[in-house]
Amino acid sequence: MERPPIHVVVYGQPGSGKSTFAATFPRPMLVFCFDPLGKEMPYLRLGQPQPVEHQNDIPVCEVTGSRNAVLARIEYYHDTATNSAGTYVPSAYHAFLRRMGSLYDELAAGMWQTVVIDSLTYLELTARKLAQYELEPQSKDPRRWFAAATDMLEETLLCRFGGYRANVVVLAHVDQERDELLGSLVYNPAAPGRLRTRLGSGYAEMYVSHVRRDDGGGLRYCLQTRADTRYNASSVFLEAPNPCDPYYDALWDVYDRRKEGGASRAPQTR
């Protein structure tokens, strides 16, 4: 069944299965990896990882399947350089911006079905370090660096990525502060400044990833797709089940039934 692209924000605690969930989306997928090395393992497991190559100063690992078809392309954006004085040299966000120059054309040509940012937490850190060491090096007020990072991420996530006609998955962690929602104080995705509450306005699908103990003592991974008194979440377009198994196909249960003309039923809540 033909499905339209969806834009999703998934946030949760470390180890709650965010990257594993993102890896279930349609392929080929392009992964912008800002997290430290090792966090990209769910994408590497999709097929056969090829040796890392440097392309336009970006370390790239392609994961291939049968007949060498590319299943995933992982691009690594890390600030690893220092100058002769040992000072931090921000370069990753510059490389990321240069990469944006060709991404729209690649998506228009159908090269990628899914684009993943893994994760927003480290994307923000990369943008903030650019502000600290290059854009605002004389500033002694860290708030200026956070403000600059907020502006850069707002442009990236809400303007650029918000208009891509492909599946977009943004992974984030849980903000330690809570915001008011319908009379309750709830957690939102960890994002700088106004983006913490604006992400939900730009992404119709915003889920919380959980890992819990089942009755037998095993671990069960699931997605929360509706807001409650603890977490902000929504599924405006798909009306995905709540809770939902952390797989791309599971998100479409209600949508597919309606598309097929079968009996419509309300999203599950339990």
Beta strands, then each sheet from edge to edge (+ up, - down):
strand 1: 7-12
strand 2: 29-33
strand 3: 48-49
strand 4: 53-55
strand 5: 58-64
strand 6: 70-76
strand 7: 114-118
strand 8: 167-172
strand 9: 174-181
strand 10: 184-189
strand 11: 205-213
strand 12: 219-224
strand 13: 234-235
sheet 1: 3+ 5- 6+ 2+ 7+ 8+ 1+ 11+ 12-
sheet 2: 3+ 5- 6+ 2+ 7+ 8+ 1+ 11+ 13-
sheet 3: 3+ 5- 4+
sheet 4: 9+ 10-
end
